[in-house]
Every structure is written in C-alpha cells, then in structure tokens.
Amino acid sequence: MKNIDFNITEIKDLNKKIIIVTGANSGLGLEATKIFASKGATIIMACRSIERANEARDLILKENKNAKLVPMDLDLGSLKSIKAFAKDFKNKYDQLDILLNNAGVMTIPYGKTTDGFEIQNGVNHLGHFALTAQLFDVIKQTKASRIVNVSSLAHRQGKMDFDNYLFEKGGYKKMKSYAKSKLSNLLFTYELDRKIKEKGYDIKVLAAHPGVSSTNLGRHIQGKNSSNPFLKFALRFGQPPHLGCLPEVRAALDENAQSGQYYGPSGLTGMKGRPVIVKSSKRSHNINDAKTLWNLSETLTHVKFEV
C-alpha cells in the first residue's frame, strides 16, 4: 500500500462506533479521544484514575458538548482490575469497534505491579495482553473491528530475554526495560495478526508509534529543572500530543489500512511528521520470539488467549 495522505477532515461519521482508549485522560490518549469524539463515536475512557478521567471528560465537553464519553476504571497493573473492567464493559456493550491500547509508563524506577510484575513490562505489554484477550470475544463478533497497539521508536533498542523477562534475576535499567516492553508490543501485534488471518476473522490488528512527542509519559525522567538530554530534546523538537497521536488515529480509522501495518511519523528517523506506514526492527518480526512471548504472557497473566 502506498503512503497516501491521511486527512482527519475526511474521516467518516463514527456515530455508531464504540471505542476503548486506554490512558485516555492525558497525552496521546486524550488527543485521540478528542478526534474520535469529534466524529461522533462513543469512547470508553479506560483510565487508572477515575478522577483524572472525569477531569479529561469535562475538558473535552467544554470544546465539544456533544461528545459521548464514558470514563471507566482500569488499572493495567492489576489483573483483577483488568478482569473487572472487561466484565463490566461486556455487561454494558455487545460491540467493540476499536480497542486502542495506548496507555503506558516510561523509564520509571524499578517496581512491581499488584501481581508482582516489573512495572513497565507488566503495564505496557502484559496488562494490554490480558485486556485484549478478555475483550476478544466481543471484538470478534463486531464487524470490521480493529486492535491498535502503541509502540515506540525505542523498540529498536529492545531485546528479548525470556530467562529474565521481568528482571527477576536483576539487571534492571529503565530504558532497557521500556525498550523491551515496546518490542513486546510489536511481537504481540504481529503474532495476533498471524493468528487472526489464519482464522479469517474480520479484524485488523495494527501498531503505531508517535515519534518523539512531548507528553507526560516521560514524567519520571523529568523534573522542573531536569537536565535529562532526552527530555530537553523532546520538549524542543518533539511533536505536540495533537500531532503525535495521528499515527495511532490513522491506524484506527484509515479505511485503506491493512492488518499487520505499523504507522509512525514520516520525518527523518521517524521522530516527527505526517502519519505514514513505517518499518519496525528485524527483532520485532522474529516469529519464534513472538510465539514464546505469547505463551509466556498466558502463563504469567493466567489468561488463555483464545483466537
């Protein structure tokens, strides 16, 4: 497929669509939610803090009084919360047109989720894996549904180490962990795409990255007077969130998009620019790693992902 231009103004009416956006209260998730709402979709704002989700909803409603926004509690660092969210959603809705796995944490100090997972890989990959698995039955029964996983340029530095996936044996480094979690997002995307194509389901699975975007994702490496070179670079040269969100929005809405594609900014090194199809690293296409990660994810989350 050619990298044709994508124009938000040409997006068709989404009035009958149900969309889940994880991390919809800030950054890329908030901006994507605004776009979806402007086209009439009903957006489930799946957030760890209901208070912040409500604040974001009120902010959007000031700009768009007709926005259909439903804040719901979802802590991707808790398998119990994920299970409760999926059950609650399926009790209320019988369709899910788009699942945008947008939420994430970046370069945080070592810590563990409620279930004992190293936080970055626990939230960024395992949480979204468990969420997608438990929503898959309703996704499968929705015509022309989509799953979009948000990765990062950092995935190129990621390496899989299945003997120490959650740093149980030590060796934790903030960026090393983040890069691995973002590589996991892509391995998961491509493996799910393969499985869905084998079954012939009417589902597209895609991935996207925002380039370098000045959001609060890097709040753990900043500080009011931070000297962190990455943060300084992001603030000076990074795209604002309303532009950084466009690759994931295109992956979610472009009628010409194909399952298995990866979207990112068009500029040099992929840091900024219009949203286009981009290539991911050779490691992200390692089928053996993808299958191993899938099996490990099922084991760790105790969630069987039946495709």
Secondary structure in CASP SS format (residue, H / E / C, confidence):
PFRMAT SS
TARGET T0000
AUTHOR 0000-0000-0000
METHOD secondary structure of the structure
MODEL  1
M C 1.00
K C 1.00
N C 1.00
I C 1.00
D C 1.00
F C 1.00
N C 1.00
I H 1.00
T H 1.00
E H 1.00
I C 1.00
K C 1.00
D C 1.00
L C 1.00
N C 1.00
K C 1.00
K C 1.00
I E 1.00
I E 1.00
I E 1.00
V E 1.00
T E 1.00
G C 1.00
A C 1.00
N C 1.00
S C 1.00
G H 1.00
L H 1.00
G H 1.00
L H 1.00
E H 1.00
A H 1.00
T H 1.00
K H 1.00
I H 1.00
F H 1.00
A H 1.00
S H 1.00
K C 1.00
G C 1.00
A C 1.00
T E 1.00
I E 1.00
I E 1.00
M E 1.00
A E 1.00
C E 1.00
R C 1.00
S C 1.00
I H 1.00
E H 1.00
R H 1.00
A H 1.00
N H 1.00
E H 1.00
A H 1.00
R H 1.00
D H 1.00
L H 1.00
I H 1.00
L H 1.00
K H 1.00
E H 1.00
N C 1.00
K C 1.00
N C 1.00
A C 1.00
K E 1.00
L E 1.00
V E 1.00
P E 1.00
M E 1.00
D E 1.00
L C 1.00
D C 1.00
L C 1.00
G C 1.00
S C 1.00
L H 1.00
K H 1.00
S H 1.00
I H 1.00
K H 1.00
A H 1.00
F H 1.00
A H 1.00
K H 1.00
D H 1.00
F H 1.00
K H 1.00
N H 1.00
K H 1.00
Y C 1.00
D C 1.00
Q C 1.00
L C 1.00
D C 1.00
I E 1.00
L E 1.00
L E 1.00
N E 1.00
N C 1.00
A C 1.00
G C 1.00
V C 1.00
M C 1.00
T C 1.00
I C 1.00
P C 1.00
Y C 1.00
G C 1.00
K E 1.00
T C 1.00
T C 1.00
D C 1.00
G C 1.00
F C 1.00
E E 1.00
I H 1.00
Q H 1.00
N H 1.00
G H 1.00
V H 1.00
N H 1.00
H H 1.00
L H 1.00
G H 1.00
H H 1.00
F H 1.00
A H 1.00
L H 1.00
T H 1.00
A H 1.00
Q H 1.00
L H 1.00
F H 1.00
D H 1.00
V H 1.00
I H 1.00
K H 1.00
Q C 1.00
T C 1.00
K C 1.00
A C 1.00
S E 1.00
R E 1.00
I E 1.00
V E 1.00
N E 1.00
V E 1.00
S C 1.00
S C 1.00
L H 1.00
A H 1.00
H H 1.00
R H 1.00
Q H 1.00
G C 1.00
K C 1.00
M C 1.00
D C 1.00
F H 1.00
D H 1.00
N H 1.00
Y C 1.00
L C 1.00
F C 1.00
E C 1.00
K C 1.00
G C 1.00
G C 1.00
Y C 1.00
K C 1.00
K H 1.00
M H 1.00
K H 1.00
S H 1.00
Y H 1.00
A H 1.00
K H 1.00
S H 1.00
K H 1.00
L H 1.00
S H 1.00
N H 1.00
L H 1.00
L H 1.00
F H 1.00
T H 1.00
Y H 1.00
E H 1.00
L H 1.00
D H 1.00
R H 1.00
K H 1.00
I H 1.00
K H 1.00
E H 1.00
K H 1.00
G C 1.00
Y C 1.00
D C 1.00
I E 1.00
K E 1.00
V E 1.00
L E 1.00
A E 1.00
A E 1.00
H C 1.00
P C 1.00
G C 1.00
V C 1.00
S E 1.00
S C 1.00
T C 1.00
N H 1.00
L H 1.00
G H 1.00
R H 1.00
H H 1.00
I H 1.00
Q C 1.00
G C 1.00
K C 1.00
N C 1.00
S C 1.00
S C 1.00
N C 1.00
P H 1.00
F H 1.00
L H 1.00
K H 1.00
F H 1.00
A H 1.00
L H 1.00
R H 1.00
F H 1.00
G C 1.00
Q E 1.00
P C 1.00
P H 1.00
H H 1.00
L H 1.00
G H 1.00
C C 1.00
L H 1.00
P H 1.00
E H 1.00
V H 1.00
R H 1.00
A H 1.00
A H 1.00
L H 1.00
D C 1.00
E C 1.00
N C 1.00
A C 1.00
Q C 1.00
S C 1.00
G C 1.00
Q C 1.00
Y E 1.00
Y E 1.00
G E 1.00
P E 1.00
S C 1.00
G C 1.00
L H 1.00
T H 1.00
G H 1.00
M C 1.00
K C 1.00
G C 1.00
R C 1.00
P E 1.00
V E 1.00
I E 1.00
V C 1.00
K C 1.00
S C 1.00
S C 1.00
K H 1.00
R H 1.00
S H 1.00
H H 1.00
N C 1.00
I H 1.00
N H 1.00
D H 1.00
A H 1.00
K H 1.00
T H 1.00
L H 1.00
W H 1.00
N H 1.00
L H 1.00
S H 1.00
E H 1.00
T H 1.00
L H 1.00
T H 1.00
H C 1.00
V C 1.00
K C 1.00
F C 1.00
E C 1.00
V C 1.00
END
